[in-house]
Each structure stands twice: as structure tokens, then as C-alpha cells.
Amino acid sequence: DEDEREYLEEMKGKGFKDSFSIIKGKYAHFYPLERQKIVDSWHRIFQIDDWNIFTSQANIWEIRKDMIVEMQTYDKS
């Protein structure tokens, strides 16, 4: 929560309307350092202190074959 708050304050201070235009959109190539900072933070999405199957969820819009590094199967029996 603190990381997000600091980030949003920093974005507001730099005059950015939102972080989406830095990643995708017509202005994305103007801010390579800001974009890299966002991308570098993505690995922390899996750092969960109190993880359990009932409270931890996520979305992903697209999974391409080149993104898959390992597959695991679940045997219900």
C-alpha cells in the first residue's frame, strides 16, 4: 500500500494523468525510464505475506506461448 501511495504521488508530481499511458499508448516511447520502473515492479506482485487461495487473486489479459516457462498440472484425486 505504501509503495502504491508513493508511486501515485510521484506520478502526480510529474504531471502524469495515469500510468497506463506510459506503458501503452502514443506517449509510451517518450518515457522509457518511467516505463522500465513500472515493468521492474511487476515481479513484486507475487510477494504476498499472507497468501491463501481464498483471498489472493489476479488477472492476466493474454498468455502467449513464448511467455510460458513451466507448466504444472493438478491431480484432483
N, C-alpha and C positions, 0 to 999 in steps of 0.2 A: 504494500500500500504506500509506504514511504517513497519507494523508488518511482512509482507511478506519479505521485504528487509532485516530486521534484522534477520529473521529466515534463509533466504538463506545464509547470511553472516556467521551465526553461524554454519550451516551445512558444508559450505565450510571450515571454520576454523577447524572443527573436522575431515575433510578429507572424508566426505561422498560424494559419486558421485551424489546421488539424495535421496529424501525422500521415494521413493516407496520401496526401498529395506529394509527399516526399518519397514514398515507396513506389507508387504508381501514378501515372498522370503526366500531363505535358510539362510539369516543372521538375520531375524526378531527377533528371540529369543535371540540374543546377545545384543540387545539394548532396554530392557524393559522401561527404563526411557525416552528415546527419543520417543519411540512408544507412551507412555502414554501422553507425551507432545503434540504430534500431535492429538491424539484422543480427548484430553481435549479442543483443539482449535476448534473442529468441531461445537460446539454449536454457535459459533460466526458467522457462515455462514448466519444465519437469522437476524443478527443485521445490518439492512440496513437503512441508514439515509434518503435516497431519493428514496423510493420504488415506483415503478409503474409497471403495467402489461406489459408495452412495453419495459422496459429496464432491468428488473430483471428476470434472467432465471437460471436454474440449471439442472443437470443431476444426475441420480442415476442408478447404474448398476443392482441392484437387490432389490426387496422388498419381504421379506419373511413374512408369516402370523404372526410370533412372533414379528415382528417389528411394526406392526400396533397397535396403541393405541386408535385411534379415526378416524371415517370416517364422512365426511361431503358431502352432495350432493348439486348440483347446479341445481336450477329450473330456466330454461331459461325464462319461462313465467312471 
